[in-house]
């Protein structure tokens, strides 16, 4: 039972001056948010949470609204000494209240957090598979196809935005702009006519090179994008793959990835994910849906 009183805590919206405190909160529960990831979250959405009388951050919850009627919640963290006060629920409800009542809200839950979200009204509609890799090896089965892989340039943005919308289920203009700027590498896949048919990002985190989003017309193109993104990286890798991508997940296992978790995707104000075209092979990160 917590020895702290809820009345002594203030629920606020955080700003850039709070980034060090949010990093410390993240580290206290074993998560690896860094200043660049939190800055992208703040640029794309809002982060709420509680501070104690000393100005220390003891809870957080973030929401990223997309262009139409979809938003994503993540970064729900409560300091271990302050659990049992309902801080996570209050911060998450603040996120929900910050968007329109007819906005569908998605999140990817931890097993610990799932009961909380169910009480608020979220329901499980799918899963993602968390893959980690300590040592990547390009498999012999990877064969070049008719696409070419090139570095992204600013003129590609509208085509990428449209591909992402069809794959993810909503347009993510602000988020993609900031995510591409944050990325270590952004690649596009072009067909024989020079049309962009896929793209992939890598984000250098404190522990892993994060891979995603990866959007492609087929798993072979997704595999090529991933291989190009990681080929010169010598550290650990992470990718989160939506269910249904069996061939791509088999490819990952051939490369040395291990499927270490299968967290649920949950929705509020909707009974299903938005319509998608099955071209999403890797999500940006669990906080972004």
Secondary structure, DSSP 8 states (H G I E B T S, - for coil): ---S-GGG-EEEE--GGGHHHHHHHHHHTT----HHHHHHHHHHSEEEEEE-TTS-B-EEEEEEE-SSSEEEEEEEEE-GGGTTSSHHHHHHHHHHHTS-TT-EEEEE--HHHHHHHHHHT-EEEEEEEEEEESS----TT----S-EEEE--GGGHHHHHHHHHHHHSS--HHHHHHHHHH-SEEEEEE-TTS-EEEEEEEEE-SS-EEEEEEE-SSHHHHHHHHHHHHTT--S-EEEEEETT-HHHHHHHHHHT-EEEE--EEEEES-SS-----S-EEE-S-GGG-
